[in-house]
Amino acid sequence: MRNGAGKSVGLIALFLVLGAILGGIIGELIAGYPLGGVTPLLVKTYPVFDLPPVTINLFVVKFVVGLSFHPNLISLLGMIGAYFLVRRF
């Protein structure tokens, strides 16, 4: 499926996830450096959703599945940057 710019939705989603991951890593790296008192605001996580782990026991295999999304401000900026990057190229 393609959007109006000719990019596939999967490609945009991939870039958004990679931007969030890269932003989260950068946020963790700058957490130890004081940036004029702004650092706590940039690296504080905000819970968007949290699905608790569900265990499925099939007696031979046990699956534990859960999902949570707790971005920080830097990871959101990474997602925005990735979106503009994929739109530009």
DRENTORKOL-3810 file (N, C-alpha, C; in nm, 4 decimals):
REM DRENTORKOL-3810
@n.u->0.0844; n.v->-0.1161; n.w->0.0000; ca.u->0.0000; ca.v->0.0000; ca.w->0.0000; c.u->0.0897; c.v->0.1233; c.w->0.0000
@n.u->0.0554; n.v->0.2199; n.w->-0.0782; ca.u->0.1362; ca.v->0.3410; ca.w->-0.0884; c.u->0.0549; c.v->0.4612; c.w->-0.0447
@n.u->0.1265; n.v->0.5584; n.w->0.0136; ca.u->0.0574; ca.v->0.6810; ca.w->0.0493; c.u->0.0722; c.v->0.7804; c.w->-0.0653
@n.u->0.0310; n.v->0.9039; n.w->-0.0460; ca.u->0.0317; ca.v->1.0024; ca.w->-0.1536; c.u->0.1703; c.v->1.0355; c.w->-0.2058
@n.u->0.2739; n.v->1.0205; n.w->-0.1245; ca.u->0.4094; ca.v->1.0551; ca.w->-0.1675; c.u->0.4777; c.v->0.9406; c.w->-0.2406
@n.u->0.4115; n.v->0.8260; n.w->-0.2549; ca.u->0.4705; ca.v->0.7132; ca.w->-0.3259; c.u->0.5514; c.v->0.6199; c.w->-0.2373
@n.u->0.5557; n.v->0.6463; n.w->-0.1092; ca.u->0.6286; ca.v->0.5601; ca.w->-0.0167; c.u->0.5320; c.v->0.4573; c.w->0.0422
@n.u->0.5803; n.v->0.3378; n.w->0.0643; ca.u->0.4948; ca.v->0.2353; ca.w->0.1231; c.u->0.4751; c.v->0.2632; c.w->0.2723
@n.u->0.3633; n.v->0.2212; n.w->0.3241; ca.u->0.3315; ca.v->0.2410; ca.w->0.4648; c.u->0.4302; c.v->0.1633; c.w->0.5518
@n.u->0.4722; n.v->0.0463; n.w->0.5051; ca.u->0.5702; ca.v->-0.0320; ca.w->0.5792; c.u->0.7037; c.v->0.0391; c.w->0.5927
@n.u->0.7463; n.v->0.1076; n.w->0.4866; ca.u->0.8721; ca.v->0.1816; ca.w->0.4901; c.u->0.8622; c.v->0.2980; c.w->0.5881
@n.u->0.7506; n.v->0.3665; n.w->0.5876; ca.u->0.7315; ca.v->0.4778; ca.w->0.6806; c.u->0.7295; c.v->0.4259; c.w->0.8237
@n.u->0.6601; n.v->0.3147; n.w->0.8481; ca.u->0.6555; ca.v->0.2569; ca.w->0.9822; c.u->0.7947; c.v->0.2135; c.w->1.0275
@n.u->0.8722; n.v->0.1543; n.w->0.9369; ca.u->1.0088; ca.v->0.1134; ca.w->0.9697; c.u->1.0934; c.v->0.2338; c.w->1.0097
@n.u->1.0844; n.v->0.3429; n.w->0.9341; ca.u->1.1609; ca.v->0.4625; ca.w->0.9659; c.u->1.1163; c.v->0.5218; c.w->1.0992
@n.u->0.9851; n.v->0.5191; n.w->1.1279; ca.u->0.9367; ca.v->0.5719; ca.w->1.2551; c.u->0.9887; c.v->0.4899; c.w->1.3719
@n.u->0.9888; n.v->0.3586; n.w->1.3581; ca.u->1.0397; ca.v->0.2724; ca.w->1.4650; c.u->1.1899; c.v->0.2934; c.w->1.4832
@n.u->1.2635; n.v->0.3000; n.w->1.3723; ca.u->1.4079; ca.v->0.3229; ca.w->1.3823; c.u->1.4382; c.v->0.4600; c.w->1.4416
@n.u->1.3594; n.v->0.5612; n.w->1.4063; ca.u->1.3768; ca.v->0.6945; ca.w->1.4642; c.u->1.3499; c.v->0.6948; c.w->1.6134
@n.u->1.2477; n.v->0.6211; n.w->1.6560; ca.u->1.2170; ca.v->0.6123; ca.w->1.7989; c.u->1.3278; c.v->0.5403; c.w->1.8743
@n.u->1.3802; n.v->0.4334; n.w->1.8169; ca.u->1.4888; ca.v->0.3586; ca.w->1.8810; c.u->1.6141; c.v->0.4441; c.w->1.8914
@n.u->1.6498; n.v->0.5095; n.w->1.7812; ca.u->1.7688; ca.v->0.5949; ca.w->1.7818; c.u->1.7525; c.v->0.7108; c.w->1.8797
@n.u->1.6343; n.v->0.7708; n.w->1.8823; ca.u->1.6090; ca.v->0.8788; ca.w->1.9773; c.u->1.6152; c.v->0.8301; c.w->2.1210
@n.u->1.5626; n.v->0.7098; n.w->2.1471; ca.u->1.5703; ca.v->0.6538; ca.w->2.2813; c.u->1.7133; c.v->0.6279; c.w->2.3246
@n.u->1.7948; n.v->0.5787; n.w->2.2314; ca.u->1.9364; ca.v->0.5549; ca.w->2.2624; c.u->2.0070; c.v->0.6867; c.w->2.2916
@n.u->1.9810; n.v->0.7875; n.w->2.2103; ca.u->2.0416; ca.v->0.9194; ca.w->2.2340; c.u->1.9948; c.v->0.9760; c.w->2.3675
@n.u->1.8673; n.v->0.9571; n.w->2.3992; ca.u->1.8147; ca.v->1.0029; ca.w->2.5277; c.u->1.8843; c.v->0.9357; c.w->2.6446
@n.u->1.9095; n.v->0.8051; n.w->2.6329; ca.u->1.9806; ca.v->0.7347; ca.w->2.7395; c.u->2.1250; c.v->0.7827; c.w->2.7507
@n.u->2.1863; n.v->0.8161; n.w->2.6374; ca.u->2.3250; ca.v->0.8625; ca.w->2.6407; c.u->2.3381; c.v->1.0003; c.w->2.7045
@n.u->2.2411; n.v->1.0889; n.w->2.6795; ca.u->2.2515; ca.v->1.2240; ca.w->2.7354; c.u->2.1929; c.v->1.2336; c.w->2.8760
@n.u->2.1388; n.v->1.1248; n.w->2.9286; ca.u->2.0773; ca.v->1.1280; ca.w->3.0616; c.u->2.1780; c.v->1.1640; c.w->3.1700
@n.u->2.3033; n.v->1.1311; n.w->3.1507; ca.u->2.4047; ca.v->1.1584; ca.w->3.2517; c.u->2.4673; c.v->1.2959; c.w->3.2414
@n.u->2.4360; n.v->1.3708; n.w->3.1384; ca.u->2.4970; ca.v->1.5013; ca.w->3.1176; c.u->2.3979; c.v->1.6125; c.w->3.1512
@n.u->2.4391; n.v->1.7073; n.w->3.2359; ca.u->2.3496; ca.v->1.8193; ca.w->3.2648; c.u->2.3500; c.v->1.9183; c.w->3.1476
@n.u->2.2355; n.v->1.9380; n.w->3.0881; ca.u->2.2238; ca.v->2.0307; ca.w->2.9759; c.u->2.1423; c.v->2.1527; c.w->3.0186
@n.u->2.1903; n.v->2.2197; n.w->3.1193; ca.u->2.1216; ca.v->2.3389; ca.w->3.1665; c.u->1.9897; c.v->2.3082; c.w->3.2357
@n.u->1.9779; n.v->2.1934; n.w->3.2974; ca.u->1.8565; ca.v->2.1579; ca.w->3.3683; c.u->1.7448; c.v->2.1060; c.w->3.2795
@n.u->1.7683; n.v->2.0936; n.w->3.1499; ca.u->1.6664; ca.v->2.0475; ca.w->3.0560; c.u->1.6679; c.v->1.8958; c.w->3.0424
@n.u->1.7760; n.v->1.8332; n.w->3.0812; ca.u->1.7924; ca.v->1.6888; ca.w->3.0629; c.u->1.6786; c.v->1.6066; c.w->3.1238
@n.u->1.6340; n.v->1.6346; n.w->3.2467; ca.u->1.5241; ca.v->1.5527; ca.w->3.3002; c.u->1.3960; c.v->1.5601; c.w->3.2164
@n.u->1.3701; n.v->1.6729; n.w->3.1556; ca.u->1.2519; ca.v->1.6851; ca.w->3.0694; c.u->1.2672; c.v->1.6055; c.w->2.9407
@n.u->1.3887; n.v->1.5986; n.w->2.8894; ca.u->1.4127; ca.v->1.5293; ca.w->2.7630; c.u->1.4109; c.v->1.3781; c.w->2.7787
@n.u->1.4527; n.v->1.3269; n.w->2.8936; ca.u->1.4663; ca.v->1.1820; ca.w->2.9093; c.u->1.3564; c.v->1.1193; c.w->2.9944
@n.u->1.2629; n.v->1.1981; n.w->3.0444; ca.u->1.1516; ca.v->1.1421; ca.w->3.1218; c.u->1.0610; c.v->1.0643; c.w->3.0273
@n.u->1.0264; n.v->0.9421; n.w->3.0668; ca.u->0.9397; ca.v->0.8603; ca.w->2.9821; c.u->0.7936; c.v->0.8879; c.w->3.0153
@n.u->0.7123; n.v->0.8798; n.w->2.9117; ca.u->0.5681; ca.v->0.9016; ca.w->2.9245; c.u->0.4961; c.v->0.7760; c.w->2.8775
@n.u->0.4264; n.v->0.7066; n.w->2.9678; ca.u->0.3569; ca.v->0.5839; ca.w->2.9270; c.u->0.2382; c.v->0.6150; c.w->2.8361
@n.u->0.2420; n.v->0.5628; n.w->2.7147; ca.u->0.1324; ca.v->0.5806; ca.w->2.6201; c.u->0.0365; c.v->0.4632; c.w->2.6320
@n.u->0.0899; n.v->0.3435; n.w->2.6254; ca.u->0.0090; ca.v->0.2251; ca.w->2.6542; c.u->0.0990; c.v->0.1155; c.w->2.7088
@n.u->0.0355; n.v->0.0271; n.w->2.7849; ca.u->0.1086; ca.v->-0.0814; ca.w->2.8484; c.u->0.0165; c.v->-0.2026; c.w->2.8560
@n.u->0.0458; n.v->-0.3019; n.w->2.7756; ca.u->-0.0283; ca.v->-0.4271; ca.w->2.7803; c.u->0.0527; c.v->-0.5249; c.w->2.8641
@n.u->-0.0006; n.v->-0.5687; n.w->2.9773; ca.u->0.0770; ca.v->-0.6575; ca.w->3.0641; c.u->0.1043; c.v->-0.7910; c.w->2.9957
@n.u->0.2090; n.v->-0.8593; n.w->3.0380; ca.u->0.2434; ca.v->-0.9879; ca.w->2.9767; c.u->0.1320; c.v->-1.0916; c.w->2.9939
@n.u->0.1064; n.v->-1.1644; n.w->2.8875; ca.u->0.0096; ca.v->-1.2735; ca.w->2.8873; c.u->0.0872; c.v->-1.4016; c.w->2.8613
@n.u->0.0652; n.v->-1.5023; n.w->2.9440; ca.u->0.1348; ca.v->-1.6291; ca.w->2.9291; c.u->0.0428; c.v->-1.7307; c.w->2.8640
@n.u->0.0918; n.v->-1.7933; n.w->2.7581; ca.u->0.0195; ca.v->-1.9002; ca.w->2.6900; c.u->0.1031; c.v->-2.0264; c.w->2.7073
@n.u->0.0522; n.v->-2.1198; n.w->2.7854; ca.u->0.1239; ca.v->-2.2429; ca.w->2.8143; c.u->0.0640; c.v->-2.3555; c.w->2.7310
@n.u->0.1422; n.v->-2.4079; n.w->2.6378; ca.u->0.0985; ca.v->-2.5182; ca.w->2.5526; c.u->0.1619; c.v->-2.6507; c.w->2.5957
@n.u->0.2153; n.v->-2.6542; n.w->2.7173; ca.u->0.2772; ca.v->-2.7712; ca.w->2.7792; c.u->0.4078; c.v->-2.8137; c.w->2.7133
@n.u->0.4286; n.v->-2.7824; n.w->2.5907; ca.u->0.5560; ca.v->-2.8089; ca.w->2.5253; c.u->0.6317; c.v->-2.6776; c.w->2.5075
@n.u->0.5574; n.v->-2.5745; n.w->2.4764; ca.u->0.6130; ca.v->-2.4412; ca.w->2.4549; c.u->0.5323; c.v->-2.3419; c.w->2.5371
@n.u->0.6023; n.v->-2.2485; n.w->2.5990; ca.u->0.5347; ca.v->-2.1442; ca.w->2.6751; c.u->0.5678; c.v->-2.0099; c.w->2.6097
@n.u->0.4647; n.v->-1.9356; n.w->2.5738; ca.u->0.4806; ca.v->-1.8029; ca.w->2.5158; c.u->0.4426; c.v->-1.6984; c.w->2.6188
@n.u->0.5240; n.v->-1.5947; n.w->2.6282; ca.u->0.4919; ca.v->-1.4791; ca.w->2.7115; c.u->0.4967; c.v->-1.3576; c.w->2.6196
@n.u->0.3821; n.v->-1.2910; n.w->2.6045; ca.u->0.3709; ca.v->-1.1795; ca.w->2.5110; c.u->0.3180; c.v->-1.0576; c.w->2.5859
@n.u->0.3834; n.v->-0.9463; n.w->2.5676; ca.u->0.3402; ca.v->-0.8196; ca.w->2.6254; c.u->0.3951; c.v->-0.7057; c.w->2.5409
@n.u->0.3383; n.v->-0.5890; n.w->2.5556; ca.u->0.3809; ca.v->-0.4750; ca.w->2.4748; c.u->0.3607; c.v->-0.3474; c.w->2.5545
@n.u->0.4598; n.v->-0.2614; n.w->2.5509; ca.u->0.4452; ca.v->-0.1310; ca.w->2.6155; c.u->0.5164; c.v->-0.0270; c.w->2.5305
@n.u->0.4671; n.v->0.0940; n.w->2.5369; ca.u->0.5244; ca.v->0.2057; ca.w->2.4615; c.u->0.5388; c.v->0.3218; c.w->2.5582
@n.u->0.6646; n.v->0.3490; n.w->2.5979; ca.u->0.6954; ca.v->0.4555; ca.w->2.6919; c.u->0.8019; c.v->0.5451; c.w->2.6292
@n.u->0.7649; n.v->0.6345; n.w->2.5382; ca.u->0.8659; ca.v->0.7183; ca.w->2.4725; c.u->0.9108; c.v->0.8329; c.w->2.5626
@n.u->1.0301; n.v->0.8840; n.w->2.5330; ca.u->1.0726; ca.v->1.0084; ca.w->2.5941; c.u->1.0702; c.v->1.1157; c.w->2.4843
@n.u->1.0960; n.v->1.2384; n.w->2.5215; ca.u->1.0852; ca.v->1.3482; ca.w->2.4258; c.u->1.1865; c.v->1.3339; c.w->2.3127
@n.u->1.3048; n.v->1.2839; n.w->2.3435; ca.u->1.4072; ca.v->1.2661; ca.w->2.2402; c.u->1.3634; c.v->1.1596; c.w->2.1396
@n.u->1.3009; n.v->1.0519; n.w->2.1853; ca.u->1.2555; ca.v->0.9490; ca.w->2.0911; c.u->1.1419; c.v->1.0016; c.w->2.0038
@n.u->1.0559; n.v->1.0873; n.w->2.0584; ca.u->0.9520; ca.v->1.1495; ca.w->1.9750; c.u->1.0137; c.v->1.2418; c.w->1.8705
@n.u->1.1163; n.v->1.3152; n.w->1.9096; ca.u->1.1871; ca.v->1.3989; ca.w->1.8119; c.u->1.2558; c.v->1.3129; c.w->1.7060
@n.u->1.3059; n.v->1.1962; n.w->1.7453; ca.u->1.3651; ca.v->1.1031; ca.w->1.6489; c.u->1.2619; c.v->1.0522; c.w->1.5499
@n.u->1.1398; n.v->1.0257; n.w->1.5976; ca.u->1.0325; ca.v->0.9811; ca.w->1.5086; c.u->0.9938; c.v->1.0918; c.w->1.4101
@n.u->0.9862; n.v->1.2143; n.w->1.4587; ca.u->0.9523; ca.v->1.3272; ca.w->1.3716; c.u->1.0616; c.v->1.3470; c.w->1.2670
@n.u->1.1877; n.v->1.3399; n.w->1.3114; ca.u->1.2990; ca.v->1.3526; ca.w->1.2167; c.u->1.2996; c.v->1.2418; c.w->1.1140
@n.u->1.2702; n.v->1.1192; n.w->1.1549; ca.u->1.2660; ca.v->1.0065; ca.w->1.0617; c.u->1.1527; c.v->1.0236; c.w->0.9607
@n.u->1.0384; n.v->1.0757; n.w->1.0065; ca.u->0.9258; ca.v->1.0980; ca.w->0.9154; c.u->0.9622; c.v->1.1997; c.w->0.8079
@n.u->1.0257; n.v->1.3097; n.w->0.8497; ca.u->1.0653; ca.v->1.4098; ca.w->0.7504; c.u->1.1749; c.v->1.3556; c.w->0.6584
@n.u->1.2612; n.v->1.2713; n.w->0.7117; ca.u->1.3668; ca.v->1.2126; ca.w->0.6304; c.u->1.3082; c.v->1.1203; c.w->0.5233
@n.u->1.2117; n.v->1.0366; n.w->0.5594; ca.u->1.1538; ca.v->0.9443; ca.w->0.4620; c.u->1.0673; c.v->1.0213; c.w->0.3612
@n.u->1.0073; n.v->1.1304; n.w->0.4013; ca.u->0.9291; ca.v->1.2110; ca.w->0.3058; c.u->1.0198; c.v->1.2820; c.w->0.2065
@n.u->1.1379; n.v->1.3230; n.w->0.2526; ca.u->1.2301; ca.v->1.3974; ca.w->0.1651; c.u->1.2925; c.v->1.3073; c.w->0.0595
@n.u->1.3240; n.v->1.1826; n.w->0.0969; ca.u->1.3918; ca.v->1.0928; ca.w->0.0034; c.u->1.2963; c.v->0.9894; c.w->-0.0366
END
